[in-house]
Amino acid sequence: MKVIENALEPITGYLMSIKRNALNGWYELEIGIYSSWVFDENNEIKCEVISESKEGKLIRISPKNNGIVIDDLVAFVEVIIETNKKIADKEKQFTDKMAEMKGMLEMEAKKFYGELEELKVNSFKNINDSFVKNLHTEGERKETRGRKPKSTSGLTETQVINQEVVK
């Protein structure tokens, strides 16, 4: 690679043209960038959008004073490219993280709905079994702990009736 080709190599995919502004005596670069990319001028270098479409923008990068040379313009374009690549990487990380979280949430939802379905089936079955069991034992009286009823033997019929009324 030769010297100029080597210097322009980092921006080759974005560089559209290099023009000499004879009126001001400096070089201007025209670059093409994606429409979603960000850029901004500063105190030394001016950025002007020449044309814009859905796919991208054509931007003129030019100095604001004679102290800025073509090397500075190329370095500025490199900053624009690197900044936007970092932004794209960060967006990709976020997208990947969201996809991972979505997958985890879908698994949790599937597990939850499976447990819920099982609970619906088993709960009704258990309640139904309990209900049927209680139907069959309704006639039978369970013996409970506590005092046994007094024996009514040896009492007169009136005394037994009075005892039952008191209860």
Secondary structure as GFF3:
##gff-version 3
##sequence-region A 1 167
A	DSSP	alpha_helix	3	8	.	.	.	ID=ss1
A	DSSP	three_ten_helix	9	11	.	.	.	ID=ss2
A	DSSP	beta_strand	15	21	.	.	.	ID=ss3
A	DSSP	beta_strand	26	34	.	.	.	ID=ss4
A	DSSP	beta_strand	45	52	.	.	.	ID=ss5
A	DSSP	beta_strand	56	63	.	.	.	ID=ss6
A	DSSP	alpha_helix	70	137	.	.	.	ID=ss7
A	DSSP	alpha_helix	157	166	.	.	.	ID=ss8
###
